[in-house]
Amino acid sequence: MRKAYKGFDNMAFQLATIQQQLQAAQEDLERARGRKRRRVEIDPNKAFAGINEIRRAQRLAAGEDITDSEFSEEEDSETASCIDVAI
């Protein structure tokens, strides 16, 4: 009987160890997949996307709810914090 109990204990230990390894591997896989990318919507009158459009796309890809008023305030604060350097 002791051998049977010992065998069941070993099997339970191995099962718990394998489950932990599987969970760790699944977490690593999720981290390796990374975030989904979202296309940056740019103004057709501009040649390149601005930082505000890029940040907006990143927030939308992260699943955050964004209103247009947040970006209009952000644009004003970023414009005011610009420093012009003459060379």
N, C-alpha and C positions, 0 to 999 in steps of 0.2 A: 504494500500500500504506500509506503513511504516513497518508493521510486515513482509511483504514479502521481502522487502529489507534487514531487519535485519536478517531474516532467511537465505537469500542468503549469506550475509556477514559471518554469523556464519559457514555456510557450507564451504565457501572458506577458512576461517581461519582453520577449522578442516582439510581440505584437505591439506593445506600447512604444517600444523604441522605433519600430518601422513607421508607426503612425506619426510620431514626432518628426521623423526624417521627411516623410511625405508632406506634412504641413509646412515645414521649413522650405522644401523644394518648391511648393506651390507659391509661397510668399516671394521667394527669389524670382520666380517666373513672372509674377505680377509686376514686380519692380523693374525687371528687365524689359518688359513690354513697353514701358513708358506711357506717356500721355498721348491722347489722340491729338492730331494736328487739325487746325481749322484754317480755312482760306481767309486771308486778310482782305476785307472789302475796302478798296481804295476809291477815291474820288476819280471819276474819269478825266477830270481836268488836270490831274496831277500826274507826274511821271513816276513817282515812287511813293510808297506807303510811308506815312509819318509814324512817329513813335506812339502817338495816341491810338492810331488804328491797330498797330501791332499789339499794344497792351490790351485793347478791347478784345481782339481775337483770342489772346491768351486767357483772359478772364472767362470768355464764353466757352472756351475749350475746357476750362477747369470746372465749368458748371455753375459759375456764379451768376446771379441775377444782376443785370446792369441796366441802369436807366440813362437816357441821353443827358440829363441834367448833371450827372456825375462827371461826364466827360467834358462838358462845357466849362465847369468849374476847374477841372484839371488842366485844360488847355490854357486858361487864364493864369493859373498859378505857375505853370511851366514857362510861359512866355515872360512873365515878370521875373522869374529867377534866372533867365539867360544872362550870361556875361559875354560881352563883345571884347575880343582881344585883338589889338592892332599889331601887325607884324611889320 
